[in-house]
Amino acid sequence: MAGERGSTYHVIVVGAGAAGLMAAGQAAQAGARTLLLERMDRPGRKLRISGKGRGNLTNTDPIPAFIAHFGANGRFLRNAFARFFSDDLVAFLGGLGVRTASERGGRVFPRSDSAQDVVDALVDWVQRAGVTLRTGVRVARLLRQGDVDIGDADIGVAVHGEHEGAPFYGDAVILATGGASYPATGSSGDGYNLARAVGHTIVPIRPALVPLETAGDVAPRLEGLSLRNVRLTIRAGSEVLDEAFGEMLFTASGVSGPIVLSLSRQVVDALRAGRRVVLSVDLKPALDEAKLDARLLRDLDQYGKRHVQTLLKGLLPGKLIPICVEQTGIPAHQEANQVTVEQRDRLRAWLKNFTLEATGYQGFERAIVTAGGVDTREIDPRTMASRLVRGLYFAGEVIDVDADTGGYNLQAAFTTGYVAGRAAAEAALAEEADVALHGGAP
């Protein structure tokens, strides 16, 4: 450990979001002199708006199901989740006075329905733990032994703004800078540049959990319409990329809502690869083809001389009826008992396969999380330590792991923050003890 200068710490945490607050508090509780730097004027700005302001903190899924929501990179989190998982988070927050409750889909929220309460509790906790919190400080670059003279510290940070020219030094730096989504909250992608500058590989970043844009005028005409209990399947050519059941929403430029956001990562990647992507909506997923055909036969017979448009009111939301009429080619004012077998087949097929072509996606300003980031192969999953740079650790969205909606991403942030904070503190204190024992650098 470097000398007892005021700018020297055991652990420096960059970014005071969910991961950074957890990392700093855990490091301090482990006995490390800890500095937490936040570029915005107050900590936890993105956490404040999570879950539409309610704070979807985690999910009750068991670890195997939880990890599956992260896709291929989920296995990177297995060891970390074994150390600090959803039940640990709930107990930890309960100890801070934040009581939680689980809802549909296993989503866990604070009982107050306020993410602000979570932020306030975490900030109070880190300050009581002895963390030095400085806001309005943007880190310009990481300092390493050999790059510049940083005394006998292992690593340091140079900063912009009022502290420029007065670097902070330490045994460990934890990058918890977030991704590039919602940049107004401070997630500007700084961490990727900092990591890249010291030799880390950055998997190309792109928006995830993001609204999609679609071709034509169908979405604008349906703007504001929410479809519940539908099945959405995404296809690229003849390949089915993924599917999900639940709720979706039409917007002025395309589609959004829970199942769209969950599937958006695959759509974004396919579009970036130059593939044509079609969104297929099964409006009657509870009925197979035979049962739906029987339902249509019954309805057509029941409605008799009444118009097809009237029959459709029992099958579809009002806004969707004109679209159905146009795309099936069945006249709205045709009598139900005059519908032909071929027309009924077209209607049944449309109800099971209402399609839109995905043409694009919203930017980082509308994305809930960022896909991509620091390559997990360059991070020790047991400690979140860099495999390339001594004293460097990672936590949260800056790492190349992202998941579906439902509390999974916040749990990953808290978990990686916990592991990084504890590991960085243990390493720093062990080094300090070794230096003290031997009277010099190890």
PyMOL commands that set and color helices and strands:
alter all, ss='L'
color gray80, all
select helices_A, chain A and resi 18-29+45-48+50-53+63-68+71-83+86-95+104-106+115-128+161-163+183-185+190-197+218-221+258-272+289-303+308-312+318-328+336-338+341-352+376-378+396-398+408-438
alter helices_A, ss='H'
color red, helices_A
select strands_A, chain A and resi 8-14+34-38+58-59+100-102+107-110+132-135+139-144+155-159+168-175+202-208+212-214+226-236+239-250+254-256+277-282+354-361+369-374+392-394
alter strands_A, ss='S'
color yellow, strands_A
deselect
rebuild
show_as cartoon
